[in-house]
Amino acid sequence: ATLLAFRELLAAVVTAPEGQATDEGWLTVQSLRLPLFLFILSEEITRAILPLFFRDAGIENGLGASLAAGLPISIYMIFFAAMTPYAGGWADRFGPTRVFALGAALCVAGFGWMALAAGYWPLLIARALCAAGYALGTMACQRQIIALTADTNRTRGLALFVSAVSIAAICGAAVGGVLAERMGVRNVLLLAAGCALAGFVVFLISRQAATPLPKSVSVFRWRDLVPLLQDRRFMRLMLGAAIPAKIALAGFLFYLTPLALHAEAYSAAAIGRAIMAYYILLTLSNPLASMIADHWRQPRRLVAAGMLLTALGTLAGLAVPLLAIDLAFWIGIVCLGLGTGLSAAPMQTLAVDIAGDGNPTPVLVALRTLERLGSVIGPLIAAGLLAWLPYPLVMTALGAITFAGGLLLITGRPRQATVAA
């Protein structure tokens, strides 16, 4: 975690405005690295400690442990999905800097409220503020990356977003629990608020704060989503890649893996390291995949390859009679990390290509909203199957969903379709 954090700081210094560069747009995109990392770190540093924090607060107020720990997750997902369309429209109308500022302010308010509030129900309101702020901040950064990149480097630009998420997740998972043991959970929440504030300050003083969106880009409108939902190529990407990928991530990695490894006598720390391995592999494979996508101009093939690799790993559950259960899950984690690294940034590029010369914001809004659908139903599918099937077969079923999605994507025609904005 220390090495990765130092890498982000070093990259920010190397790409500082005083440096020499022939491509001003790419230099501006690179300057997003540090503020995006700090902003996402504010969320990731609390991810490992919030379930227990909410559980204990709920028990003190007479709620069951499962409900108290699970309700904040549902609240967060609902508000994130609801705010994403507004975030896209506001980024077009008011500019990414103002939207990022609002997102950072909401996150600071949310984490500060959680750190100081007493009782359980006010914590849910604070969590909703964090979800809205996270949606605004991340959409503002993605919108700015789209505006500053061209076809030759767009996948590498979007890979910065994926890299920031994965690196912040590694650092947050490693640091958050340790700091909570030494400082207390509420002090870590105040630290998260400080990270969100620091991210905006760095964002404000870096180059992209003064970079306007192209005047030729129209402002996002709700009706812009209708042609997308009617476009077969876009919906094939959503049903074949975006939604199945999140089903595998949330259902297999975040829900099923901890339960299965705990049943195999893994400690909490060991389970955390297993999940961290996913983010490490994602971080290592993502830059290479983005460069390949920009060079070959074949993002669809990389997305399909990533989906099939993910499916191959989760289908390792079929080999459990020959392999130990934990080994099968480790194979699934490795393939999921590499597969997501191959497909994440090219998937965003492929989605933006569908917009053609029109406004890419509706594509990003639809992509993020439908992805969250996969994040919601993934654990529900795994939980429902787990009531009837053992862990390896549930893992296999999730792999079958991902494999079916990869086949759906492959069977689509590769020609580019254009959606009118």
C-alpha positions in Angstrom: 0.0 0.0 0.0 2.9 2.4 0.8 4.5 1.7 -2.6 1.3 2.2 -4.5 0.5 5.5 -2.6 4.0 6.7 -3.3 3.6 5.8 -7.0 0.5 8.0 -7.2 2.3 10.9 -5.6 5.3 10.5 -7.8 3.1 10.3 -10.9 1.4 13.5 -9.9 4.8 15.2 -9.5 6.1 13.9 -12.8 3.0 15.2 -14.7 2.9 18.5 -12.9 2.1 21.6 -15.0 5.7 22.7 -14.9 6.8 19.6 -16.8 7.4 19.5 -20.5 4.9 17.7 -22.7 3.9 17.8 -26.4 0.3 16.9 -25.7 -1.3 19.4 -23.4 -4.6 17.4 -23.3 -2.9 14.3 -22.2 -0.9 16.2 -19.6 -4.2 17.6 -18.2 -5.7 14.1 -18.1 -2.6 12.8 -16.1 -3.1 15.6 -13.6 -6.4 14.0 -12.6 -4.5 11.0 -11.1 -3.9 12.4 -7.6 -7.2 14.1 -7.0 -9.1 11.1 -8.3 -7.0 8.8 -6.1 -7.6 10.9 -3.0 -11.3 11.2 -3.6 -11.9 7.5 -4.1 -9.6 6.7 -1.2 -12.0 8.6 1.1 -14.6 5.9 0.3 -12.3 2.9 0.2 -10.6 3.6 3.5 -13.9 3.0 5.3 -15.2 0.1 3.3 -13.8 -2.6 5.5 -14.9 -1.0 8.8 -18.4 0.4 8.0 -20.4 -2.9 8.1 -19.3 -3.6 11.7 -19.7 0.1 12.6 -23.3 0.1 11.4 -24.0 -3.3 12.8 -23.0 -2.2 16.3 -24.9 1.1 16.0 -28.0 -0.8 14.9 -27.9 -3.4 17.7 -27.7 -0.5 20.2 -30.9 0.8 18.7 -32.7 -2.5 18.8 -32.2 -3.7 15.2 -31.0 -7.1 14.1 -27.4 -7.5 13.1 -28.0 -8.5 9.5 -30.5 -5.7 8.9 -28.3 -3.1 10.5 -25.3 -4.1 8.5 -27.1 -4.6 5.2 -29.4 -1.6 5.1 -26.6 1.0 4.6 -25.4 -0.9 1.5 -28.8 -0.8 -0.1 -29.2 2.9 0.8 -25.8 3.6 -0.8 -26.6 1.8 -4.0 -30.0 3.4 -4.4 -28.7 6.9 -4.0 -25.6 6.3 -6.2 -27.8 5.0 -9.0 -30.4 7.8 -8.6 -27.8 10.6 -8.6 -25.7 9.3 -11.6 -28.1 10.7 -14.3 -28.1 14.1 -12.6 -24.4 14.0 -12.2 -23.9 13.6 -16.0 -26.3 16.4 -16.8 -24.8 18.8 -14.3 -21.3 18.0 -15.5 -22.4 19.1 -19.0 -24.3 22.2 -17.9 -22.1 23.6 -15.1 -18.7 22.0 -15.9 -16.8 19.2 -14.2 -15.0 21.4 -11.6 -18.3 22.7 -10.0 -19.8 19.2 -10.0 -16.6 17.7 -8.5 -16.7 20.4 -5.8 -20.3 19.6 -5.0 -19.5 15.9 -4.8 -16.5 16.5 -2.5 -18.6 18.7 -0.3 -21.3 16.0 0.1 -18.7 13.4 0.9 -17.0 15.6 3.5 -20.4 16.3 5.0 -21.4 12.6 5.0 -18.3 11.3 6.6 -18.2 14.1 9.1 -21.8 13.5 10.0 -21.1 9.8 10.5 -18.1 10.6 12.7 -20.1 12.9 15.0 -23.7 11.5 14.9 -25.3 9.5 17.7 -27.8 6.8 16.9 -28.4 4.7 13.9 -30.9 6.4 11.6 -28.9 9.7 11.1 -26.0 7.5 9.9 -28.2 6.3 7.0 -28.7 9.9 5.9 -25.0 10.5 6.1 -24.4 7.4 4.0 -26.8 8.7 1.4 -24.8 12.0 1.2 -21.6 10.0 0.6 -23.3 8.0 -2.2 -24.5 11.1 -3.9 -21.1 12.8 -3.6 -19.3 9.8 -4.9 -21.6 9.7 -8.0 -21.1 13.4 -8.7 -17.3 13.3 -8.2 -16.6 10.2 -10.3 -18.9 11.3 -13.1 -17.3 14.7 -13.2 -13.8 13.1 -13.6 -15.0 10.7 -16.3 -16.7 13.5 -18.2 -13.5 15.5 -18.1 -11.4 12.6 -19.4 -13.8 12.1 -22.3 -13.6 15.8 -23.2 -9.7 15.8 -23.1 -9.0 12.6 -25.0 -9.3 11.5 -28.6 -9.7 8.1 -30.2 -6.0 7.4 -30.1 -5.7 7.7 -26.3 -9.2 7.5 -24.8 -8.9 4.0 -23.4 -5.6 5.0 -21.7 -7.4 8.0 -20.2 -10.3 6.0 -19.0 -7.9 3.5 -17.6 -6.7 6.2 -15.2 -10.2 6.0 -13.6 -10.0 2.2 -13.3 -6.5 2.4 -11.9 -7.5 5.0 -9.3 -10.4 2.8 -8.1 -8.2 -0.3 -7.8 -5.2 1.4 -6.2 -7.4 3.3 -3.8 -9.1 0.0 -2.9 -5.8 -1.7 -2.2 -4.6 1.1 0.0 -7.9 1.6 1.7 -8.4 -2.0 2.5 -4.9 -2.3 3.9 -4.9 1.0 5.9 -8.5 1.5 7.0 -8.6 -1.5 9.3 -5.2 -0.8 10.9 -6.0 2.8 11.5 -9.4 1.9 13.0 -7.7 -0.4 15.6 -5.4 2.4 16.6 -7.4 5.6 16.1 -11.0 4.4 16.4 -13.6 4.2 13.7 -14.9 7.8 14.1 -11.4 9.2 13.7 -11.0 7.2 10.5 -14.3 8.7 9.2 -12.9 12.2 9.9 -9.7 11.1 8.0 -12.0 10.0 5.1 -13.6 13.5 5.1 -10.1 15.0 4.9 -9.2 12.8 2.0 -12.2 14.0 0.0 -11.4 17.6 0.8 -7.8 17.2 -0.2 -8.8 15.6 -3.5 -10.9 18.6 -4.4 -8.1 21.0 -3.4 -5.7 19.2 -5.6 -8.3 19.1 -8.4 -8.8 22.8 -8.1 -5.2 23.8 -8.4 -4.3 21.4 -11.2 -4.6 22.1 -14.9 -8.0 20.6 -15.6 -9.7 23.1 -13.3 -9.4 25.7 -16.1 -10.2 23.3 -19.0 -13.7 23.9 -20.4 -15.8 21.3 -22.2 -15.9 21.7 -26.0 -18.6 24.1 -27.0 -19.8 21.6 -29.7 -20.9 19.2 -27.0 -24.6 19.4 -26.2 -25.9 19.3 -22.6 -27.2 16.0 -21.4 -31.0 15.5 -21.5 -33.1 12.7 -20.0 -34.6 11.9 -23.4 -31.0 11.2 -24.7 -31.2 7.9 -22.9 -34.1 6.6 -25.0 -32.1 5.9 -28.2 -29.5 4.1 -26.1 -32.0 1.8 -24.6 -33.3 1.1 -28.1 -29.9 0.5 -29.6 -29.2 -3.2 -30.0 -25.4 -2.8 -29.9 -25.4 -0.8 -26.7 -27.8 -3.2 -25.0 -25.8 -6.1 -26.2 -22.8 -4.5 -24.4 -24.8 -3.9 -21.3 -26.3 -7.4 -21.1 -23.2 -9.2 -22.4 -20.5 -7.4 -20.5 -21.4 -4.5 -18.1 -24.1 -6.2 -16.0 -22.5 -9.7 -15.9 -19.2 -8.3 -14.9 -20.7 -6.6 -11.9 -22.7 -9.7 -11.1 -19.4 -11.6 -10.9 -17.7 -8.9 -8.9 -20.4 -8.3 -6.3 -21.8 -11.9 -6.2 -18.6 -13.9 -6.4 -15.9 -11.7 -4.9 -17.7 -9.5 -2.4 -20.4 -11.9 -1.2 -19.5 -15.5 -1.9 -15.7 -15.5 -1.5 -15.7 -14.3 2.1 -18.3 -16.8 3.1 -16.6 -19.7 1.4 -13.1 -18.9 2.6 -14.4 -18.4 6.2 -16.0 -21.8 6.0 -12.5 -23.1 5.0 -11.1 -21.7 8.2 -9.5 -18.5 6.7 -9.1 -15.7 9.1 -10.5 -12.2 8.4 -7.1 -10.9 7.5 -6.5 -13.8 5.1 -9.9 -13.1 3.4 -8.9 -9.5 3.1 -5.7 -10.4 1.4 -7.5 -12.7 -1.0 -9.8 -9.8 -2.0 -6.9 -7.5 -2.2 -5.2 -9.9 -4.7 -8.1 -9.0 -7.2 -7.3 -5.3 -7.0 -3.5 -5.9 -7.4 -4.1 -8.0 -10.6 -6.5 -5.4 -11.9 -4.0 -2.7 -11.3 -1.2 -4.6 -13.1 -3.3 -5.7 -16.1 -5.4 -2.5 -16.7 -2.6 -0.2 -18.1 -1.4 -2.9 -20.5 -4.9 -3.6 -21.8 -5.6 0.1 -22.3 -2.5 0.5 -24.4 -3.3 -2.5 -26.5 -6.9 -1.2 -27.0 -5.7 2.2 -28.2 -3.0 0.6 -30.5 -5.2 -2.1 -32.1 -8.5 -0.1 -32.0 -10.3 -3.4 -31.1 -11.9 -2.7 -27.6 -14.7 -5.2 -28.3 -12.3 -8.1 -28.6 -10.6 -7.2 -25.3 -13.9 -6.9 -23.5 -15.0 -10.3 -24.8 -11.6 -11.8 -23.8 -11.9 -10.4 -20.4 -15.4 -11.7 -19.9 -14.5 -15.2 -21.1 -11.4 -15.2 -18.8 -13.6 -14.3 -15.9 -16.0 -17.0 -16.7 -13.3 -19.5 -17.1 -12.0 -18.8 -13.6 -15.4 -19.0 -11.9 -16.2 -22.2 -13.7 -13.3 -23.7 -11.7 -16.0 -24.6 -9.3 -16.7 -27.6 -11.5 -13.2 -29.0 -10.7 -13.8 -29.0 -6.9 -13.9 -32.8 -6.7 -10.3 -32.6 -8.0 -9.3 -29.3 -6.3 -9.6 -27.9 -2.8 -12.5 -25.4 -2.5 -10.1 -22.6 -1.5 -7.8 -23.3 -4.5 -10.8 -23.1 -6.8 -11.8 -19.8 -5.3 -8.2 -18.5 -5.7 -8.3 -19.4 -9.4 -11.6 -17.5 -9.7 -10.1 -14.5 -8.0 -7.0 -14.5 -10.3 -9.1 -14.8 -13.4 -11.6 -12.2 -12.3 -8.7 -9.7 -11.6 -7.1 -10.3 -15.0 -10.4 -10.4 -16.8 -11.6 -7.1 -15.3 -8.2 -5.5 -16.1 -8.6 -6.5 -19.7 -12.2 -5.4 -20.1 -12.9 -2.4 -17.8 -11.4 0.5 -19.7 -12.1 -0.9 -23.2 -15.7 -1.4 -22.2 -16.0 2.3 -21.4 -14.3 3.2 -24.7 -16.6 0.8 -26.6 -19.7 2.4 -24.9 -18.5 6.0 -25.8 -17.9 4.9 -29.4 -21.6 4.1 -29.7 -22.4 7.7 -29.2 -20.4 8.6 -32.3 -19.9 12.3 -32.6 -22.8 13.0 -30.2 -22.8 13.7 -26.5 -21.1 10.9 -24.6 -22.6 11.7 -21.3 -25.8 9.7 -21.8 -23.7 6.7 -22.6 -21.7 7.1 -19.4 -24.9 7.7 -17.4 -26.6 4.6 -18.8 -23.4 2.5 -18.3 -23.0 3.4 -14.7 -26.6 3.0 -13.9 -27.0 -0.4 -15.5 -23.7 -1.5 -13.9 -25.2 -0.8 -10.5 -28.1 -3.1 -11.4 -25.5 -5.9 -11.7 -24.0 -5.0 -8.4 -27.4 -5.2 -6.7 -28.6 -8.5 -8.2 -25.3 -10.3 -8.0 -25.4 -10.9 -4.2 -29.1 -11.6 -4.4 -28.5 -14.3 -7.0 -25.6 -15.8 -5.0 -27.6 -15.7 -1.8 -30.6 -17.4 -3.4 -28.6 -20.1 -4.9 -26.6 -20.7 -1.7 -29.8 -21.7 0.0 -29.9 -24.8 -2.3 -26.4 -25.4 -3.6 -22.9 -25.7 -2.1 -20.3 -22.9 -2.6 -18.6 -24.5 -5.6 -21.8 -24.9 -7.6 -22.9 -21.3 -6.8 -19.5 -20.2 -8.0 -20.1 -22.2 -11.2 -23.6 -20.7 -11.7 -22.1 -17.2 -11.5 -19.5 -18.2 -14.0 -22.2 -19.5 -16.4 -23.9 -16.1 -16.3 -20.6 -14.4 -17.2 -19.9 -17.0 -19.9 -23.3 -16.5 -21.4 -22.7 -12.7 -21.4 -19.4 -13.2 -23.2 -21.0 -15.3 -25.9 -23.8 -12.7 -26.4 -21.1 -10.0 -26.9 -19.2 -12.2 -29.4 -22.2 -12.9 -31.5 -22.9 -9.2 -32.0 -21.9 -7.5 -35.3 -18.6 -5.6 -34.9 -19.6 -2.6 -37.0 -20.1 0.7 -35.2 -23.5 2.0 -34.7 -24.3 5.6 -34.0 -26.8 6.9 -31.5 -28.3 10.3 -32.1 -27.9 12.6 -29.1 
